[in-house]
Amino acid sequence: MSRSETHKTVLVAGAANLILAFTKLIAGVLAGSSAMLAEGAHSVADTLNQGFLFASLRRSARPPDRRHPFGYGNERYFWSLLAAFGIFVAGAGFSIFEGILTIVGHGGEGTHVWLAYAVLALGAVLEGTSLVRAFTQARRETRDNGRDLVDHVRRTPDVTFKAALFEDTAAMIGLAIATAGLTLREITGSAFWDGLASVLIGLLLVVVAFALGRDSMGLLIGQAADPAAQREIHAEIAGAPGVTGVDELLTMHFGPEELLVAAKVHFSDEISADEAEDVAGAIDRRLRERVPIVRHVFLDPTQRPARDSTPADAPQEVAAEMCGDGGVGVIKDSPG
């Protein structure tokens, strides 16, 4: 996945929401429509969230340092979690509250309904452009990884891109709901439909906030690579010359574009410790070629059950050595 592509997607979505936030709120007040006000709150929340997501892209790109040796990639998940909270509070909370007020008879009145329809049409154009941009990025990434669109969106660790896609999709659905509510209000003369549309928009935003918050939380606390990537990594390590088995494989994302790999590996009894280091370096290079997001590889040599006369409980000392520029960790036995 491309950081620059996600950057462009966030900027397009942010520009569209900034324009619509003002126009929807003005149209909502003049038309006396709670559904339009809900859409205005939706766009305000989305604009703030795009700011969060933009900040996440900038801050997560910082290089590793002494306090954060694995970099700042996980900041993208923190800011995405804030974005989900913003959608829930600023968007969903206001929309549901405004809709309930209208349903119980406290809605406003307005005469500039034509303005509301004009803003809804503008919103369809701008939000549609942003949505096309997000889907274009998704299509491009599915061509690279061979997944179908739904599977890619579900499994991608790039929650910044996912947030932009979800928000744009919810925005298009929200526009349709607002149009239906406003039209039914004009046909029936009852503000109930306008209020109901506002509540439905709020519930839609609750679903989006929950989905983004759940994904961000899972990645923030440490999520493994997807099963296909784990199988590929396991096969690469197990198939390396001098490796006779992989006892355990652990992976964890440090941002969408960084993956840590740690494995307990059985090396052949016929190779020396120095040869094991060479094998580990070769595994690191091949993993980076096959799974480009791999950044750190740590291999822990383990022993199969003893097959000679050496007592199983013989004392051993272990020393950790780092080899190569890619962060390949090899733990080997040292002479007793």
Phi, psi and omega per residue, in radians:
M1 nan 2.662 -3.007
S2 -1.917 2.207 3.083
R3 -1.104 -0.666 -3.134
S4 -1.141 -0.652 3.105
E5 -1.134 -0.766 3.102
T6 -1.110 -0.665 3.112
H7 -1.022 -0.832 -3.141
K8 -1.123 -0.716 3.140
T9 -1.065 -0.753 3.134
V10 -1.148 -0.723 -3.131
L11 -1.130 -0.746 3.125
V12 -1.092 -0.795 3.139
A13 -1.119 -0.701 -3.135
G14 -1.136 -0.731 3.124
A15 -1.107 -0.752 3.136
A16 -1.104 -0.756 -3.108
N17 -1.212 -0.595 -3.141
L18 -1.117 -0.751 3.113
I19 -1.141 -0.775 -3.056
L20 -1.266 -0.501 -3.112
A21 -1.008 -0.801 -3.126
F22 -1.256 -0.806 -3.069
T23 -1.154 -0.662 3.138
K24 -1.175 -0.737 -3.135
L25 -1.136 -0.741 3.112
I26 -1.109 -0.803 3.137
A27 -1.122 -0.643 3.130
G28 -1.109 -0.716 3.129
V29 -1.191 -0.799 -3.096
L30 -1.194 -0.618 -3.120
A31 -1.541 -0.122 -3.117
G32 1.086 0.633 -3.059
S33 -1.928 2.086 3.087
S34 -1.200 -0.542 3.105
A35 -1.126 -0.698 3.094
M36 -1.188 -0.668 3.074
L37 -1.126 -0.660 3.083
A38 -1.101 -0.725 3.084
E39 -1.138 -0.622 3.073
G40 -1.102 -0.773 3.096
A41 -1.102 -0.657 3.087
H42 -1.015 -0.823 -3.110
S43 -1.219 -0.618 3.069
V44 -1.077 -0.819 3.122
A45 -1.066 -0.744 -3.131
D46 -1.135 -0.648 3.116
T47 -1.110 -0.806 3.085
L48 -1.073 -0.703 -3.114
N49 -1.169 -0.649 3.081
Q50 -1.099 -0.591 3.042
G51 -1.105 -0.733 3.071
F52 -1.060 -0.791 -3.089
L53 -1.172 -0.656 3.093
F54 -1.114 -0.741 3.087
A55 -1.071 -0.658 -3.127
S56 -1.106 -0.670 3.131
L57 -1.153 -0.703 -3.119
R58 -1.238 -0.820 -3.043
R59 -1.278 -0.602 -3.124
S60 -1.262 -0.248 -3.125
A61 -1.444 -0.080 -3.137
R62 -1.115 2.498 -3.109
P63 -1.275 2.824 3.101
P64 -1.066 2.673 3.046
D65 -2.453 -3.013 -3.057
R66 -1.139 -0.633 -3.116
R67 -1.404 -0.430 -3.138
H68 -2.307 1.324 -3.033
P69 -1.136 -0.338 3.105
F70 -1.713 0.168 3.089
G71 1.541 -2.959 -3.038
Y72 -2.054 0.377 -3.087
G73 -1.017 -0.562 -3.108
N74 -1.223 -0.192 3.078
E75 -1.082 -0.477 3.121
R76 -1.082 -0.588 3.139
Y77 -1.310 -0.611 3.106
F78 -1.125 -0.835 -3.129
W79 -1.194 -0.577 3.074
S80 -1.161 -0.606 3.080
L81 -1.149 -0.695 3.052
L82 -1.105 -0.677 3.113
A83 -1.086 -0.741 3.117
A84 -1.090 -0.706 3.112
F85 -1.131 -0.672 3.119
G86 -1.119 -0.713 3.089
I87 -1.062 -0.735 -3.085
F88 -1.163 -0.797 -3.046
V89 -1.402 -1.030 -3.019
A90 -1.276 -0.594 -3.104
G91 -1.596 -1.097 -3.048
A92 -1.167 -0.796 -3.093
G93 -1.047 -0.842 -3.131
F94 -1.147 -0.741 -3.082
S95 -1.088 -0.804 -3.132
I96 -1.156 -0.745 3.133
F97 -1.081 -0.824 -3.129
E98 -1.121 -0.678 3.126
G99 -1.133 -0.724 3.133
I100 -1.131 -0.711 3.101
L101 -1.032 -0.728 -3.139
T102 -1.179 -0.716 -3.112
I103 -1.115 -0.671 -3.103
V104 -1.484 0.086 2.995
G105 1.778 0.298 -3.133
H106 -1.962 0.346 3.132
G107 -1.326 2.783 3.134
G108 -1.486 3.028 3.097
E109 -2.149 2.607 -3.141
G110 -2.682 2.857 -3.108
T111 -2.089 -0.163 -3.078
H112 -1.644 0.998 -3.106
V113 -1.152 -0.583 3.134
W114 -1.014 -0.597 3.124
L115 -1.158 -0.676 3.103
A116 -1.077 -0.757 3.119
Y117 -1.142 -0.654 3.124
A118 -1.121 -0.716 3.130
V119 -1.199 -0.661 3.081
L120 -1.074 -0.689 3.099
A121 -1.153 -0.736 3.080
L122 -1.077 -0.719 3.118
G123 -1.077 -0.689 3.126
A124 -1.084 -0.672 3.138
V125 -1.197 -0.879 -3.076
L126 -1.211 -0.814 3.128
E127 -1.155 -0.622 3.097
G128 -1.115 -0.698 3.092
T129 -1.087 -0.773 3.127
S130 -1.124 -0.701 -3.138
L131 -1.163 -0.708 3.098
V132 -1.064 -0.697 3.109
R133 -1.070 -0.776 -3.134
A134 -1.154 -0.724 3.128
F135 -1.194 -0.585 3.089
T136 -1.089 -0.748 3.083
Q137 -1.094 -0.750 -3.137
A138 -1.091 -0.750 3.128
R139 -1.090 -0.723 -3.140
R140 -1.107 -0.703 -3.131
E141 -1.264 -0.564 3.101
T142 -1.202 -0.529 3.062
R143 -1.163 -0.536 -3.134
D144 -1.350 -0.612 -3.058
N145 -1.858 -0.069 3.052
G146 1.351 0.166 3.126
R147 -1.583 2.847 2.971
D148 -1.420 2.918 -2.980
L149 -1.077 -0.828 -3.093
V150 -1.111 -0.751 -3.133
D151 -1.133 -0.666 3.131
H152 -1.136 -0.810 -3.135
V153 -1.101 -0.663 -3.137
R154 -1.194 -0.641 -2.990
R155 -1.746 -0.258 -3.078
T156 -1.110 2.384 3.063
P157 -1.463 0.014 3.141
D158 -1.468 1.462 -3.080
V159 -1.254 -0.341 3.081
T160 -1.138 -0.842 3.070
F161 -1.112 -0.728 -3.123
K162 -1.102 -0.677 3.120
A163 -1.103 -0.763 3.128
A164 -1.100 -0.722 -3.140
L165 -1.156 -0.801 -3.136
F166 -1.106 -0.744 -3.118
E167 -1.136 -0.720 3.139
D168 -1.170 -0.698 3.103
T169 -1.120 -0.785 3.113
A170 -1.106 -0.603 3.136
A171 -1.121 -0.738 3.133
M172 -1.151 -0.721 3.098
I173 -1.138 -0.717 3.128
G174 -1.088 -0.672 3.094
L175 -1.088 -0.708 3.118
A176 -1.131 -0.726 3.120
I177 -1.131 -0.771 3.137
A178 -1.093 -0.707 3.114
T179 -1.093 -0.770 3.137
A180 -1.118 -0.753 -3.132
G181 -1.140 -0.730 3.138
L182 -1.174 -0.695 3.130
T183 -1.133 -0.780 3.121
L184 -1.117 -0.609 3.089
R185 -1.106 -0.718 -3.122
E186 -1.237 -0.600 -3.115
I187 -1.296 -0.787 -3.029
T188 -1.604 -0.375 -3.061
G189 1.369 0.128 -3.125
S190 -1.849 2.261 3.117
A191 -1.305 -0.133 -3.134
F192 -0.972 -0.756 -3.066
W193 -1.172 -0.637 3.092
D194 -1.140 -0.755 3.097
G195 -1.143 -0.704 3.122
L196 -1.093 -0.691 3.104
A197 -1.082 -0.681 3.113
S198 -1.102 -0.762 3.123
V199 -1.104 -0.745 3.142
L200 -1.109 -0.672 3.076
I201 -1.084 -0.731 3.107
G202 -1.081 -0.763 3.122
L203 -1.133 -0.634 3.069
L204 -1.047 -0.736 3.138
L205 -1.204 -0.549 3.058
V206 -1.069 -0.759 3.136
V207 -1.093 -0.787 3.136
V208 -1.100 -0.784 -3.134
A209 -1.080 -0.729 3.138
F210 -1.117 -0.759 -3.116
A211 -1.109 -0.793 -3.138
L212 -1.200 -0.721 3.137
G213 -1.105 -0.709 3.130
R214 -1.115 -0.811 -3.138
D215 -1.128 -0.744 -3.135
S216 -1.118 -0.732 3.141
M217 -1.109 -0.773 -3.130
G218 -1.067 -0.711 -3.137
L219 -1.325 -0.574 -3.115
L220 -1.162 -0.636 -3.122
I221 -1.521 -0.012 3.047
G222 1.902 1.717 -3.112
Q223 -1.980 2.464 -3.133
A224 -1.311 2.874 3.025
A225 -1.122 2.775 -3.138
D226 -1.170 2.752 -3.029
P227 -0.954 -0.659 -3.130
A228 -1.104 -0.760 3.120
A229 -1.158 -0.663 3.113
Q230 -1.121 -0.705 3.110
R231 -1.115 -0.690 -3.138
E232 -1.160 -0.723 3.112
I233 -1.140 -0.777 3.131
H234 -1.057 -0.771 -3.128
A235 -1.118 -0.667 -3.128
E236 -1.160 -0.752 3.140
I237 -1.205 -0.826 -3.094
A238 -1.126 -0.506 -3.103
G239 -1.542 0.006 -3.117
A240 -1.241 2.510 3.087
P241 -1.046 2.337 -3.136
G242 1.584 -0.125 3.109
V243 -1.773 2.220 -3.114
T244 -1.858 -0.060 3.095
G245 3.011 2.790 3.073
V246 -2.100 2.004 -3.063
D247 -1.399 -0.645 -3.107
E248 -2.692 2.444 3.118
L249 -2.254 2.185 3.120
L250 -2.152 2.381 3.077
T251 -2.334 2.666 3.098
M252 -2.697 2.385 3.107
H253 -1.386 2.349 2.910
F254 -2.038 1.230 -3.002
G255 1.653 2.860 -3.086
P256 -1.103 -0.443 -3.023
E257 -1.949 0.269 -3.141
E258 -2.409 2.292 -3.102
L259 -2.336 2.301 3.043
L260 -1.718 2.397 3.132
V261 -2.154 2.214 3.063
A262 -2.283 2.341 -3.073
A263 -2.553 2.493 2.946
K264 -1.607 2.082 -2.950
V265 -2.121 2.401 3.013
H266 -1.602 2.027 3.051
F267 -1.667 2.652 3.129
S268 -1.100 2.497 3.098
D269 -1.154 -0.266 -3.043
E270 -1.510 -0.114 3.139
I271 -1.874 2.616 -3.132
S272 -1.459 3.030 3.112
A273 -1.108 -0.692 3.120
D274 -1.128 -0.681 3.101
E275 -1.165 -0.606 3.096
A276 -1.097 -0.644 3.092
E277 -1.127 -0.699 3.107
D278 -1.111 -0.709 3.113
V279 -1.100 -0.737 3.136
A280 -1.084 -0.721 3.101
G281 -1.102 -0.699 3.113
A282 -1.159 -0.662 3.098
I283 -1.089 -0.749 3.133
D284 -1.037 -0.797 -3.116
R285 -1.125 -0.734 -3.118
R286 -1.229 -0.633 3.100
L287 -1.113 -0.678 3.121
R288 -1.147 -0.567 3.113
E289 -1.266 -0.751 -3.061
R290 -1.442 -0.609 -3.141
V291 -2.225 1.522 -2.982
P292 -1.024 -0.394 -3.104
I293 -1.398 -0.086 3.089
V294 -1.176 2.179 -3.133
R295 -2.033 -0.556 -3.078
H296 -2.354 2.346 3.127
V297 -2.253 2.179 3.102
F298 -2.156 2.112 -3.133
L299 -1.999 2.231 -3.122
D300 -1.918 1.830 3.140
P301 -1.147 2.293 3.073
T302 -2.158 2.886 -3.107
Q303 -1.963 2.475 2.991
R304 -1.311 2.905 3.105
P305 -0.889 2.385 -3.054
A306 -0.996 2.396 3.132
R307 -2.044 0.122 3.125
D308 -2.152 -2.850 -3.056
S309 -1.521 0.008 -3.138
T310 -1.188 2.210 -3.131
P311 -1.024 2.463 -3.102
A312 -1.155 -0.462 -3.075
D313 -1.754 0.365 3.123
A314 -1.077 2.406 -3.092
P315 -1.137 2.435 3.103
Q316 -2.365 2.594 3.036
E317 -2.000 2.481 3.125
V318 -2.055 2.479 3.103
A319 -2.257 2.369 -3.139
A320 -1.646 2.297 3.084
E321 -2.220 2.515 3.069
M322 -1.890 2.372 3.138
C323 -2.349 2.594 3.087
G324 1.371 2.919 -3.134
D325 -1.512 -0.182 -3.017
G326 -1.599 0.089 3.119
G327 1.381 0.741 3.103
V328 -1.569 2.059 -3.138
G329 -1.734 2.231 3.117
V330 -2.174 2.196 3.089
I331 -1.847 2.111 -3.054
K332 -2.236 2.787 3.080
D333 -1.297 2.424 3.054
S334 -1.939 2.729 -3.081
P335 -1.016 2.429 -3.132
G336 -1.517 nan nan
